[in-house]
Amino acid sequence: MLPIRPASQGGPSIRRDRQAVREAPASRVVPKPVPERQKVDARTYQIEQLRRRYKPKESVAENGDTSFLLNLAPSDPDFPFDLDHLKCDLRVPAGYPKQPPRLAVKNTDIPRGFAINIERGWDMLVQEKRGATLLALTNALDKRLESLLSEQKAETFKLTTFKDTRHIQEGSSPVAQPVKKPAFSAPKPPSRRLYVPEESFTKEQIAQAKARRALEVQQLEARMGKMPFYHKSSDGIVYTLQLEPKRKLDLPPGLRAVQSAQLIIPLLYPLQPLRILLNDVESKDAEPVEELFAQKALEHKQMTLMAHLNYFVQSIASLANQAQAPPSKKPGLTLPAAPASNEVVKQAGQPSVTDDDKSHIHVIPRPPEWVLAGSSDSESSDSDFDEDDEDDDGGVAIEPSKDAEGSSVLPTQTAERGIAMFFPSVELHGIELLQVPNLSLSVKCERCKTLNEVTGLMNNLEKSGSCKKCATNYTVRFRQELIHQNSTRAGFIDVTACTVADMLPSTFIPTCSTCSTPAPGIVSVRGETTTNVCRECHGRFTFAVPEVKFLAYSSNNTRLPPTTGPKRKQEKLGLHAGEPLPDRGACTHYRRSYRWFRFSCCNKVYPCDRCHDAAAGHENEWANRMICGWCSREQNYSVESCAFCGRSVIGKRGKGYWEGGKGTRNQVLMRRGDKRKYRRIGGGEAKKKGT
């Protein structure tokens, strides 16, 4: 038996992680098996391996070396360089493996310095892995290719020969012509280039610039990431964006074909200048516009990337006109005499009336956002920025009003007419913008006061329908607006032959306040709180619409002539959306019916047909509307569940015998008095007779 070593008392046992023997004895080391063919002729065996793997082009040199031209494709799926394959010329000498193989890179798109790095890496692999096969060496080169290309480029030089042909030219001319001496001129001093030191920045400036660049780039990606031509380079500096100039006919013919541009954002933006390159156009037409934009961006560093982009899209026509205009001044413009006299007085040392130290009048320069693009009252209209360009959030450019001539007041984006839809007590947590791209409404017919549902209302798309009772045609159009902390108006509704009664479950798109990323469509309804998570920054946001109000700005809907007879009075039930009905809508006749019905014969609400017959003095007709007993919301008739809260209005399934008018064959759910509940449990009569 093996003795058991007792553990040390008073402390934990010592664990030895070191290996008992550092190196295995030579008698226990088993060499790697080598094929018999390689033992006989290693050169031929390894060359056959290369042929099967790469299928190279072979040739034999004069000295007996065998040359293999093979294409080595990088096997790394995340290879960072744009290299389809490495063209290699592998020279296997006749005395291989005693003589080492050599490798030469034949790619013309790879600079010679990097090719030298690869060739040196091959020589190092041959020295490190002595005895390895040619196929193993090529596989090792494939794994080390990224590190070799990442090294510093090897220094190279080029030798150029010049042939002296002066004696040939002298011999060819039989008669030497006299050389004319030039007239005496004073020697010009050699021009010296002024040394411009490179601008340096402090660590604080670099940190602030990087933080601002990250924030504005994130906003640019969120707003332009879904555009057709959007593309981001691997280093995050060049962004390909779609361009849609507002008036393409005003552009020069050479720039009308532009569809996209490359926005170059340096790593130290805004400390380093911003540039833009136009695609799909000639360089001679695009370069002047690109230079002008670079100058404007350098002058206005406080603007964001989206503001720069909006300015360029809006002012590309004016920039093109400036680039084509001659640099000389316009002949019709002359400077006034008063400023010139003031300058003369100031230069003479005499006191001026406009001096800041003696006058109480201070001249404040006009901000650039007060000047509209394209205005002809001043020359600075082409060089300054619009009000939209100073907007940090970007957005769609707004054209000046055509009705008021010479006025700088901009109209609102949506005309204020029709019925405005408000969310007075809207709650936005972690949301900067909220919009309703898909609206569903409940409208009331002007002729018969019947409620009809209109779903799928998009922005500025008119939808028509007809009343389900009197077949009167009506139209509804929705013009949406953005909802934020300073505006609770969701948009305007234009209706014809009907009025808006209520908002049905609609689609909302919230925009995250952290990363400005719009979320996918979320269905919500009045009185419901919705919480979700941003797919970009994973931040939580919540919105709730407790109340919806409709305010008529103008009566633009077409009213039909009233029907004959007195108008029906709409009864006031005193119900509140989101609260249950009394007894959840059940009555003494149907204890498991959780709803009230609005009968079309009298347009009144009763829990069931028996209650209607007992209270009304006429025979009931089919009810086409109902009120849910769980949330008190009126809607079209549904058989089983509420369209708003989704709860069942016929009781729990499987509890009742009839299950809302449908019988059951499940013996477990049948009542005890049903004769079919225990039938054929122990087998049929035919089975008993057979036994």
C-alpha positions as CSV (number, residue, x, y, z in Angstrom):
1,M,0.0,0.0,0.0
2,L,1.1,3.6,-0.7
3,P,1.6,5.7,2.4
4,I,-0.7,8.6,2.8
5,R,1.0,11.9,3.4
6,P,-0.7,13.7,6.3
7,A,-1.8,17.3,5.7
8,S,-0.1,20.1,7.7
9,Q,-2.0,21.0,10.8
10,G,-3.0,24.6,11.5
11,G,-3.0,25.8,7.9
12,P,-4.2,25.0,4.3
13,S,-2.5,22.3,2.3
14,I,0.3,23.5,0.0
15,R,-0.6,23.0,-3.7
16,R,2.3,22.5,-6.0
17,D,1.5,23.8,-9.5
18,R,5.0,23.3,-10.9
19,Q,5.8,20.4,-13.1
20,A,7.8,17.7,-11.5
21,V,10.1,17.3,-14.5
22,R,11.0,20.4,-16.6
23,E,12.0,18.4,-19.7
24,A,11.0,14.9,-20.6
25,P,13.9,12.4,-20.9
26,A,15.1,11.8,-24.4
27,S,14.1,8.2,-24.2
28,R,10.4,9.2,-23.9
29,V,10.3,11.7,-26.7
30,V,8.7,10.2,-29.8
31,P,9.6,11.9,-33.1
32,K,7.0,13.0,-35.5
33,P,6.3,10.3,-38.1
34,V,7.7,11.1,-41.5
35,P,6.3,9.5,-44.7
36,E,8.5,7.1,-46.5
37,R,8.4,9.0,-49.7
38,Q,9.7,12.1,-48.0
39,K,12.6,10.1,-46.5
40,V,13.5,8.8,-50.0
41,D,13.2,12.1,-51.9
42,A,12.1,15.1,-49.7
43,R,12.3,17.7,-52.6
44,T,10.0,15.8,-54.9
45,Y,7.5,15.0,-52.1
46,Q,7.2,18.6,-50.9
47,I,6.9,19.9,-54.5
48,E,4.0,17.6,-55.1
49,Q,2.3,19.0,-51.9
50,L,2.6,22.5,-53.4
51,R,1.1,21.3,-56.7
52,R,-1.9,19.8,-55.0
53,R,-2.5,22.8,-52.8
54,Y,-1.8,25.8,-55.1
55,K,-1.6,24.4,-58.6
56,P,1.3,26.9,-59.5
57,K,2.9,27.6,-62.8
58,E,6.3,25.9,-63.0
59,S,9.4,26.7,-64.9
60,V,13.1,25.6,-64.6
61,A,15.8,28.2,-64.5
62,E,19.3,27.9,-66.1
63,N,21.0,27.1,-62.8
64,G,18.6,24.2,-62.2
65,D,16.3,26.0,-59.7
66,T,12.6,25.3,-60.1
67,S,10.3,28.4,-60.1
68,F,6.7,28.2,-58.8
69,L,4.4,31.1,-59.5
70,L,1.5,30.8,-57.0
71,N,-1.2,33.0,-55.6
72,L,-1.4,33.0,-51.8
73,A,-4.8,34.2,-50.6
74,P,-5.0,35.5,-47.0
75,S,-7.0,32.9,-44.9
76,D,-7.8,35.4,-42.1
77,P,-11.5,36.5,-42.6
78,D,-10.7,39.8,-40.8
79,F,-7.6,40.6,-42.9
80,P,-7.4,44.4,-42.7
81,F,-5.7,45.1,-46.0
82,D,-7.3,45.3,-49.5
83,L,-5.3,42.3,-50.9
84,D,-7.0,39.6,-52.9
85,H,-3.9,37.4,-53.1
86,L,-0.2,37.6,-52.8
87,K,1.7,36.7,-56.1
88,C,4.8,34.8,-55.1
89,D,7.7,33.4,-57.0
90,L,9.0,30.5,-55.0
91,R,12.5,29.3,-56.1
92,V,13.4,25.8,-54.9
93,P,17.1,25.1,-55.6
94,A,18.2,21.7,-57.0
95,G,20.1,21.0,-53.8
96,Y,17.0,21.5,-51.6
97,P,16.7,20.8,-48.6
98,K,20.3,21.5,-48.0
99,Q,20.0,24.8,-49.8
100,P,17.2,27.2,-48.5
101,P,14.3,28.2,-50.8
102,R,13.8,31.8,-51.8
103,L,10.7,33.9,-52.2
104,A,10.0,37.0,-54.4
105,V,6.9,39.1,-54.3
106,K,5.5,40.0,-57.8
107,N,2.5,42.2,-56.8
108,T,2.6,45.5,-58.7
109,D,0.2,47.2,-56.3
110,I,2.4,46.5,-53.3
111,P,5.2,49.1,-52.7
112,R,8.7,47.6,-52.9
113,G,9.4,48.5,-49.3
114,F,6.6,46.2,-48.0
115,A,7.5,43.5,-50.5
116,I,11.0,43.5,-49.0
117,N,9.4,43.1,-45.6
118,I,7.6,40.0,-46.8
119,E,10.7,38.5,-48.4
120,R,12.7,39.1,-45.2
121,G,9.9,37.4,-43.2
122,W,10.2,34.4,-45.4
123,D,13.9,34.1,-44.8
124,M,13.3,34.4,-41.1
125,L,10.7,31.6,-41.2
126,V,13.2,29.3,-43.1
127,Q,15.8,29.9,-40.4
128,E,13.4,29.4,-37.5
129,K,11.6,26.3,-38.8
130,R,14.4,24.2,-40.1
131,G,13.2,20.9,-41.4
132,A,9.7,22.2,-42.1
133,T,8.1,21.4,-45.5
134,L,7.5,24.0,-48.2
135,L,3.7,23.8,-47.5
136,A,4.2,24.4,-43.8
137,L,6.4,27.4,-44.6
138,T,3.7,28.9,-46.9
139,N,1.1,28.4,-44.2
140,A,3.3,30.1,-41.6
141,L,3.8,33.0,-44.0
142,D,0.0,33.3,-44.4
143,K,-0.4,33.6,-40.6
144,R,2.3,36.2,-40.3
145,L,1.3,38.2,-43.4
146,E,-0.7,40.8,-41.5
147,S,2.2,41.6,-39.1
148,L,4.7,41.8,-41.9
149,L,2.5,44.3,-43.8
150,S,2.0,46.3,-40.6
151,E,5.7,46.9,-40.1
152,Q,7.5,50.1,-41.1
153,K,8.2,50.2,-44.8
154,A,11.7,49.3,-45.7
155,E,13.8,52.1,-47.2
156,T,14.5,51.8,-50.9
157,F,16.2,53.9,-53.6
158,K,16.1,54.0,-57.3
159,L,19.1,54.4,-59.6
160,T,18.5,56.4,-62.8
161,T,21.1,56.7,-65.6
162,F,21.5,59.8,-67.8
163,K,23.2,59.6,-71.2
164,D,25.3,62.6,-72.3
165,T,24.3,63.5,-75.9
166,R,25.9,66.9,-76.1
167,H,28.8,65.7,-78.3
168,I,26.3,64.2,-80.8
169,Q,24.4,67.4,-81.1
170,E,27.6,69.4,-81.6
171,G,28.7,67.0,-84.4
172,S,25.5,67.1,-86.2
173,S,25.5,70.9,-86.7
174,P,28.2,71.8,-89.3
175,V,28.1,75.5,-88.8
176,A,28.2,77.0,-85.3
177,Q,25.8,79.8,-85.0
178,P,26.9,82.8,-82.9
179,V,25.3,82.9,-79.5
180,K,23.4,86.1,-78.7
181,K,24.3,87.5,-75.4
182,P,21.2,88.5,-73.4
183,A,20.8,92.1,-72.3
184,F,22.1,92.9,-68.9
185,S,19.6,92.4,-66.1
186,A,19.9,92.6,-62.4
187,P,20.1,89.1,-60.8
188,K,16.9,88.2,-59.1
189,P,17.2,87.1,-55.5
190,P,16.2,83.5,-55.0
191,S,12.7,83.1,-53.6
192,R,12.5,81.5,-50.3
193,R,9.6,79.6,-49.0
194,L,8.4,80.9,-45.7
195,Y,8.4,78.3,-42.9
196,V,5.0,77.8,-41.6
197,P,5.1,75.9,-38.3
198,E,2.6,73.1,-37.8
199,E,-0.2,74.1,-35.5
200,S,0.0,72.4,-32.1
201,F,-2.8,71.8,-29.7
202,T,-2.9,71.1,-25.9
203,K,-4.2,67.9,-24.4
204,E,-7.4,69.7,-23.2
205,Q,-8.1,70.9,-26.7
206,I,-7.5,67.5,-28.2
207,A,-9.8,65.8,-25.6
208,Q,-12.6,68.3,-26.2
209,A,-12.2,67.9,-30.0
210,K,-12.4,64.1,-29.8
211,A,-15.5,64.3,-27.5
212,R,-17.3,66.7,-29.8
213,R,-16.3,64.7,-32.9
214,A,-17.7,61.5,-31.4
215,L,-21.0,63.2,-30.5
216,E,-21.5,64.8,-33.9
217,V,-20.4,61.6,-35.8
218,Q,-22.9,59.6,-33.8
219,Q,-25.6,62.1,-34.7
220,L,-24.6,62.0,-38.3
221,E,-24.7,58.2,-38.4
222,A,-28.1,58.1,-36.7
223,R,-29.6,60.5,-39.2
224,M,-27.9,59.4,-42.4
225,G,-27.2,55.7,-41.7
226,K,-30.3,54.5,-43.6
227,M,-29.8,56.6,-46.7
228,P,-29.1,54.7,-50.0
229,F,-25.5,55.8,-50.6
230,Y,-24.3,55.8,-47.0
231,H,-20.9,54.1,-46.4
232,K,-18.4,54.5,-43.7
233,S,-14.7,53.8,-44.2
234,S,-12.8,51.4,-42.0
235,D,-10.9,54.1,-40.2
236,G,-14.0,56.2,-39.6
237,I,-12.8,59.3,-41.4
238,V,-14.5,59.2,-44.8
239,Y,-18.3,59.1,-45.0
240,T,-20.2,58.6,-48.3
241,L,-23.5,60.5,-48.1
242,Q,-26.4,61.1,-50.4
243,L,-26.9,64.6,-51.8
244,E,-30.2,65.9,-53.1
245,P,-29.8,69.6,-54.2
246,K,-33.0,71.5,-53.9
247,R,-32.9,73.1,-57.3
248,K,-30.8,71.1,-59.7
249,L,-31.7,73.3,-62.7
250,D,-29.9,76.2,-61.1
251,L,-26.6,74.2,-60.9
252,P,-24.0,74.3,-63.7
253,P,-24.4,71.5,-66.3
254,G,-21.2,69.8,-64.9
255,L,-22.7,69.5,-61.4
256,R,-26.2,68.3,-62.2
257,A,-25.2,64.7,-62.2
258,V,-24.0,64.7,-58.5
259,Q,-25.8,62.2,-56.3
260,S,-23.4,61.6,-53.5
261,A,-20.4,63.1,-51.8
262,Q,-17.6,62.0,-49.5
263,L,-17.4,63.9,-46.2
264,I,-13.9,63.8,-44.8
265,I,-13.9,64.3,-41.0
266,P,-10.4,64.5,-39.6
267,L,-9.5,62.8,-36.3
268,L,-9.0,66.1,-34.6
269,Y,-12.2,67.8,-36.0
270,P,-13.0,70.7,-35.4
271,L,-9.3,71.6,-34.8
272,Q,-8.5,70.3,-38.2
273,P,-10.5,71.6,-41.3
274,L,-13.5,69.7,-42.7
275,R,-13.5,68.7,-46.4
276,I,-15.9,67.4,-48.9
277,L,-15.5,65.6,-52.3
278,L,-18.2,65.4,-54.9
279,N,-18.8,62.1,-56.7
280,D,-20.1,61.4,-60.2
281,V,-18.8,64.8,-61.6
282,E,-15.6,66.0,-63.2
283,S,-12.8,67.2,-61.0
284,K,-12.5,70.6,-62.8
285,D,-16.1,71.4,-62.0
286,A,-16.1,70.0,-58.4
287,E,-12.8,71.4,-57.1
288,P,-13.7,75.1,-56.9
289,V,-16.9,74.3,-55.0
290,E,-15.1,72.0,-52.7
291,E,-12.5,74.7,-51.9
292,L,-15.2,77.2,-51.2
293,F,-16.9,74.9,-48.8
294,A,-13.6,74.2,-47.0
295,Q,-13.2,77.9,-46.5
296,K,-16.7,78.3,-45.2
297,A,-16.3,75.4,-42.8
298,L,-13.0,76.8,-41.5
299,E,-14.6,80.2,-40.8
300,H,-17.6,78.7,-38.9
301,K,-16.1,76.0,-36.7
302,Q,-19.0,76.3,-34.2
303,M,-21.4,74.6,-36.6
304,T,-22.1,70.9,-36.3
305,L,-21.6,68.3,-39.0
306,M,-25.3,68.2,-39.8
307,A,-25.4,72.0,-40.1
308,H,-22.4,72.0,-42.4
309,L,-24.1,69.3,-44.6
310,N,-27.5,71.1,-44.7
311,Y,-25.7,74.3,-45.6
312,F,-23.8,72.6,-48.5
313,V,-27.0,71.0,-49.9
314,Q,-28.9,74.3,-49.7
315,S,-26.1,76.6,-51.0
316,I,-24.4,74.4,-53.6
317,A,-25.8,76.5,-56.4
318,S,-24.6,79.8,-54.9
319,L,-21.1,78.2,-54.2
320,A,-21.0,77.1,-57.9
321,N,-21.9,80.6,-59.0
322,Q,-19.2,82.1,-56.8
323,A,-16.6,79.7,-58.2
324,Q,-17.5,80.6,-61.8
325,A,-17.6,84.4,-61.1
326,P,-14.4,86.4,-61.9
327,P,-12.5,87.7,-58.9
328,S,-12.8,91.3,-60.0
329,K,-15.3,93.6,-58.3
330,K,-18.6,94.3,-59.8
331,P,-18.7,97.6,-61.8
332,G,-22.0,98.8,-60.5
333,L,-21.0,98.6,-56.8
334,T,-19.2,101.6,-55.3
335,L,-18.2,102.3,-51.8
336,P,-19.9,105.1,-49.9
337,A,-17.9,108.2,-49.2
338,A,-18.8,108.4,-45.5
339,P,-16.9,105.4,-44.4
340,A,-13.8,106.5,-46.4
341,S,-13.9,109.9,-44.7
342,N,-14.1,108.3,-41.3
343,E,-11.1,106.2,-42.1
344,V,-9.2,109.3,-43.1
345,V,-10.1,111.1,-40.0
346,K,-9.1,108.1,-37.8
347,Q,-5.8,107.8,-39.6
348,A,-5.1,111.5,-39.0
349,G,-5.5,111.0,-35.3
350,Q,-8.6,113.2,-35.0
351,P,-11.4,112.0,-32.7
352,S,-14.2,110.2,-34.3
353,V,-17.9,110.2,-33.4
354,T,-18.1,106.5,-33.6
355,D,-15.3,105.7,-31.2
356,D,-16.2,103.2,-28.5
357,D,-14.6,105.2,-25.7
358,K,-16.6,108.4,-26.3
359,S,-19.9,107.4,-27.8
360,H,-22.7,105.4,-26.2
361,I,-23.6,103.8,-29.5
362,H,-22.0,100.4,-30.1
363,V,-22.1,98.8,-33.5
364,I,-23.1,95.2,-33.2
365,P,-22.3,93.0,-36.3
366,R,-25.2,91.3,-37.9
367,P,-25.3,87.6,-37.1
368,P,-25.0,85.3,-40.1
369,E,-28.2,83.5,-39.3
370,W,-30.2,86.6,-40.1
371,V,-29.3,86.5,-43.7
372,L,-31.3,84.2,-46.0
373,A,-29.6,82.2,-48.7
374,G,-30.2,83.6,-52.1
375,S,-31.2,87.1,-50.9
376,S,-30.0,90.0,-53.2
377,D,-30.0,92.8,-50.7
378,S,-26.4,92.2,-49.7
379,E,-23.3,90.5,-51.0
380,S,-22.9,88.5,-47.8
381,S,-25.8,86.3,-48.7
382,D,-23.7,83.9,-50.5
383,S,-21.0,83.7,-47.9
384,D,-23.1,83.6,-44.7
385,F,-25.2,80.9,-43.4
386,D,-29.0,80.5,-43.0
387,E,-31.0,80.0,-39.9
388,D,-31.3,76.3,-40.7
389,D,-27.5,76.0,-41.0
390,E,-27.0,77.2,-37.4
391,D,-29.5,74.6,-36.2
392,D,-27.5,71.9,-34.3
393,D,-30.1,69.3,-35.0
394,G,-30.0,69.7,-38.8
395,G,-33.3,69.0,-40.5
396,V,-35.0,70.0,-43.7
397,A,-34.3,73.5,-45.1
398,I,-37.2,75.9,-45.0
399,E,-37.8,78.2,-48.0
400,P,-38.7,81.8,-47.4
401,S,-42.3,82.9,-47.9
402,K,-43.2,84.0,-51.3
403,D,-46.3,86.0,-50.3
404,A,-44.5,88.5,-48.2
405,E,-41.9,90.3,-50.3
406,G,-38.7,91.4,-48.6
407,S,-39.8,89.7,-45.3
408,S,-37.4,87.4,-43.4
409,V,-40.2,85.6,-41.5
410,L,-40.2,81.9,-42.3
411,P,-43.5,80.0,-42.4
412,T,-44.0,77.0,-40.2
413,Q,-43.5,73.5,-41.7
414,T,-47.2,72.5,-41.5
415,A,-50.0,74.8,-42.4
416,E,-52.2,75.5,-39.4
417,R,-55.6,74.5,-40.7
418,G,-58.1,71.7,-40.1
419,I,-58.3,69.9,-36.8
420,A,-55.2,69.9,-34.6
421,M,-54.5,66.8,-32.5
422,F,-52.8,67.5,-29.1
423,F,-51.4,65.3,-26.4
424,P,-51.7,67.8,-23.5
425,S,-50.2,65.6,-20.7
426,V,-47.7,63.6,-22.8
427,E,-44.9,62.1,-20.8
428,L,-41.5,61.7,-22.5
429,H,-38.6,60.1,-20.5
430,G,-35.4,59.5,-22.4
431,I,-37.1,60.7,-25.7
432,E,-36.2,63.8,-27.6
433,L,-38.7,63.4,-30.4
434,L,-41.9,61.5,-30.9
435,Q,-43.9,61.2,-34.1
436,V,-47.0,59.3,-35.2
437,P,-46.3,57.8,-38.7
438,N,-49.3,55.6,-38.8
439,L,-52.5,56.9,-37.3
440,S,-55.9,55.2,-36.7
441,L,-59.0,57.3,-35.9
442,S,-62.6,56.8,-35.1
443,V,-64.6,59.4,-37.1
444,K,-68.3,60.2,-36.9
445,C,-70.5,60.5,-40.0
446,E,-72.0,64.0,-40.4
447,R,-75.3,62.6,-41.7
448,C,-76.2,59.7,-39.4
449,K,-73.7,60.2,-36.5
450,T,-72.4,56.6,-36.9
451,L,-68.8,55.9,-35.8
452,N,-66.5,54.6,-38.4
453,E,-62.9,53.4,-38.1
454,V,-60.1,54.8,-40.4
455,T,-56.8,53.0,-40.1
456,G,-53.4,53.4,-41.8
457,L,-53.3,57.2,-42.1
458,M,-49.8,58.2,-43.4
459,N,-48.3,61.7,-43.6
460,N,-50.0,63.8,-46.3
461,L,-51.9,60.8,-47.8
462,E,-55.6,61.2,-48.2
463,K,-57.8,58.2,-47.4
464,S,-61.4,57.9,-48.4
465,G,-64.2,55.7,-47.3
466,S,-68.0,55.5,-46.9
467,C,-70.3,55.3,-43.9
468,K,-71.3,51.7,-43.0
469,K,-74.8,52.8,-42.3
470,C,-75.8,55.6,-44.7
471,A,-73.0,55.0,-47.3
472,T,-72.0,58.7,-47.3
473,N,-68.5,59.2,-48.7
474,Y,-65.9,60.9,-46.5
475,T,-62.2,61.7,-46.7
476,V,-59.5,62.0,-44.1
477,R,-55.9,63.4,-44.4
478,F,-53.3,63.5,-41.7
479,R,-50.3,66.0,-41.6
480,Q,-48.0,64.9,-38.9
481,E,-45.7,67.1,-36.7
482,L,-42.9,66.2,-34.3
483,I,-43.7,66.1,-30.6
484,H,-41.0,67.2,-28.1
485,Q,-40.8,68.9,-24.8
486,N,-41.8,72.3,-26.2
487,S,-44.7,71.1,-28.4
488,T,-47.5,68.6,-27.7
489,R,-49.2,68.9,-31.1
490,A,-49.0,65.7,-33.1
491,G,-50.3,67.2,-36.4
492,F,-53.4,68.3,-38.3
493,I,-56.3,66.3,-39.6
494,D,-58.3,67.4,-42.7
495,V,-61.8,65.8,-42.8
496,T,-64.7,66.0,-45.2
497,A,-68.3,64.9,-44.3
498,C,-67.2,63.6,-40.9
499,T,-65.7,64.7,-37.6
500,V,-62.9,63.2,-35.5
501,A,-64.2,61.3,-32.4
502,D,-61.2,59.4,-30.9
503,M,-57.8,58.0,-31.6
504,L,-57.5,54.2,-32.0
505,P,-54.3,52.2,-31.4
506,S,-51.6,53.9,-33.6
507,T,-47.9,53.5,-34.3
508,F,-45.4,55.8,-32.6
509,I,-41.7,56.3,-33.4
510,P,-39.7,57.7,-30.5
511,T,-36.1,59.0,-30.9
512,C,-33.6,58.3,-28.2
513,S,-32.3,61.4,-26.4
514,T,-28.9,59.9,-25.8
515,C,-27.9,58.7,-29.3
516,S,-30.6,60.3,-31.5
517,T,-31.5,56.9,-32.9
518,P,-35.2,56.5,-33.9
519,A,-36.7,53.3,-32.6
520,P,-38.9,51.0,-34.7
521,G,-42.7,51.5,-34.7
522,I,-44.3,50.9,-31.4
523,V,-48.1,50.5,-31.2
524,S,-49.7,52.4,-28.3
525,V,-53.1,53.9,-27.4
526,R,-54.5,56.6,-25.1
527,G,-54.1,55.8,-21.4
528,E,-51.2,53.3,-21.9
529,T,-47.6,53.7,-20.8
530,T,-45.0,52.2,-23.1
531,T,-41.4,51.3,-22.1
532,N,-38.7,50.0,-24.4
533,V,-35.0,49.9,-24.9
534,C,-32.9,51.7,-27.6
535,R,-31.3,49.3,-30.0
536,E,-28.2,51.5,-30.4
537,C,-27.2,52.6,-26.9
538,H,-29.4,50.2,-25.0
539,G,-30.9,53.1,-23.0
540,R,-34.4,52.8,-21.5
541,F,-37.1,55.2,-22.6
542,T,-40.8,55.6,-21.7
543,F,-43.7,57.6,-23.1
544,A,-47.3,57.8,-22.2
545,V,-50.3,59.6,-23.8
546,P,-52.9,60.0,-21.0
547,E,-55.2,62.3,-22.9
548,V,-55.9,63.2,-26.5
549,K,-57.6,66.5,-27.5
550,F,-58.9,67.7,-30.9
551,L,-59.0,71.4,-31.6
552,A,-60.7,72.8,-34.8
553,Y,-58.5,75.6,-36.2
554,S,-60.8,76.2,-39.2
555,S,-64.0,74.6,-40.4
556,N,-62.7,73.4,-43.7
557,N,-64.7,70.2,-43.8
558,T,-67.7,69.9,-46.1
559,R,-70.9,69.6,-44.2
560,L,-73.8,67.7,-45.8
561,P,-77.5,68.9,-45.5
562,P,-79.1,67.7,-42.3
563,T,-81.5,64.8,-42.5
564,T,-85.2,65.3,-41.9
565,G,-86.5,64.9,-38.4
566,P,-85.2,65.7,-35.0
567,K,-81.6,64.9,-34.2
568,R,-80.8,62.0,-31.9
569,K,-79.3,63.0,-28.6
570,Q,-76.1,61.1,-27.7
571,E,-76.5,59.7,-24.3
572,K,-73.8,60.5,-21.7
573,L,-72.7,57.3,-19.9
574,G,-70.0,58.9,-17.8
575,L,-67.4,56.3,-18.7
576,H,-63.6,56.8,-18.5
577,A,-61.2,55.0,-20.8
578,G,-59.1,52.5,-18.9
579,E,-61.6,51.9,-16.1
580,P,-63.9,48.9,-16.0
581,L,-67.7,49.0,-16.4
582,P,-70.0,48.3,-13.4
583,D,-69.8,44.6,-12.7
584,R,-67.5,44.5,-15.7
585,G,-70.5,44.8,-18.0
586,A,-72.2,41.6,-16.8
587,C,-76.0,41.5,-16.2
588,T,-78.4,39.1,-14.5
589,H,-79.1,37.3,-17.8
590,Y,-75.5,36.7,-18.8
591,R,-73.1,36.5,-15.9
592,R,-70.1,35.8,-18.2
593,S,-70.6,38.5,-20.8
594,Y,-68.2,41.4,-20.0
595,R,-69.4,44.1,-22.4
596,W,-72.2,46.4,-23.3
597,F,-73.9,46.6,-26.7
598,R,-75.0,49.7,-28.7
599,F,-78.0,48.6,-30.6
600,S,-78.5,50.1,-34.1
601,C,-82.3,50.4,-33.7
602,C,-82.2,53.1,-31.1
603,N,-78.4,53.9,-30.8
604,K,-78.6,53.2,-27.0
605,V,-76.4,51.0,-24.8
606,Y,-77.7,47.9,-23.0
607,P,-75.8,44.9,-21.5
608,C,-77.8,42.3,-23.6
609,D,-80.8,41.8,-25.8
610,R,-83.1,40.9,-22.9
611,C,-82.2,44.1,-21.1
612,H,-83.0,46.1,-24.3
613,D,-86.3,44.4,-24.7
614,A,-87.2,45.0,-21.1
615,A,-86.3,48.7,-21.2
616,A,-87.2,49.7,-24.7
617,G,-90.6,49.5,-26.3
618,H,-89.5,48.0,-29.6
619,E,-87.9,44.9,-30.9
620,N,-84.1,44.9,-30.9
621,E,-81.9,45.0,-34.0
622,W,-78.4,43.7,-34.4
623,A,-75.8,45.6,-32.4
624,N,-72.8,46.7,-34.4
625,R,-70.9,48.4,-31.6
626,M,-69.8,47.3,-28.2
627,I,-68.1,48.7,-25.1
628,C,-65.5,46.6,-23.4
629,G,-66.2,45.8,-19.7
630,W,-62.5,45.9,-18.8
631,C,-61.3,49.2,-20.3
632,S,-64.7,51.0,-21.1
633,R,-63.6,51.7,-24.8
634,E,-66.2,51.7,-27.5
635,Q,-65.4,49.8,-30.7
636,N,-66.8,47.7,-33.4
637,Y,-68.4,44.4,-32.5
638,S,-65.9,41.6,-31.8
639,V,-66.8,38.0,-31.0
640,E,-64.2,37.1,-28.3
641,S,-61.8,39.9,-27.3
642,C,-61.4,43.6,-27.0
643,A,-59.4,45.3,-29.8
644,F,-57.8,47.8,-27.3
645,C,-56.8,45.8,-24.1
646,G,-57.0,42.3,-25.7
647,R,-58.9,40.8,-22.8
648,S,-61.7,38.2,-23.4
649,V,-65.3,39.6,-23.2
650,I,-66.9,36.1,-23.0
651,G,-65.3,34.8,-19.8
652,K,-62.4,32.4,-19.5
653,R,-62.2,29.7,-22.1
654,G,-63.1,26.3,-20.9
655,K,-65.1,27.4,-17.9
656,G,-68.5,27.8,-19.4
657,Y,-70.4,24.9,-21.0
658,W,-71.2,26.7,-24.2
659,E,-67.9,28.7,-24.4
660,G,-69.6,31.8,-25.8
661,G,-72.1,30.0,-28.0
662,K,-69.7,27.2,-29.2
663,G,-70.2,23.8,-27.7
664,T,-67.3,21.7,-26.4
665,R,-66.4,18.0,-26.9
666,N,-63.8,17.9,-24.2
667,Q,-65.1,15.5,-21.6
668,V,-63.0,17.1,-18.9
669,L,-64.7,20.5,-19.5
670,M,-68.2,19.1,-19.8
671,R,-70.7,19.6,-17.0
672,R,-71.6,16.7,-14.8
673,G,-75.2,16.6,-16.1
674,D,-74.1,16.1,-19.7
675,K,-74.8,12.4,-20.7
676,R,-71.8,12.6,-23.1
677,K,-69.3,13.3,-20.3
678,Y,-68.9,9.6,-19.2
679,R,-69.7,7.8,-22.4
680,R,-67.3,5.2,-23.8
681,I,-64.8,5.6,-21.0
682,G,-64.4,1.9,-20.4
683,G,-64.7,0.8,-24.0
684,G,-67.6,0.3,-26.4
685,E,-70.1,-2.5,-26.6
686,A,-68.3,-4.0,-29.6
687,K,-65.2,-4.4,-27.5
688,K,-67.1,-6.1,-24.7
689,K,-68.7,-8.5,-27.1
690,G,-65.4,-9.4,-28.6
691,T,-64.0,-10.4,-25.3
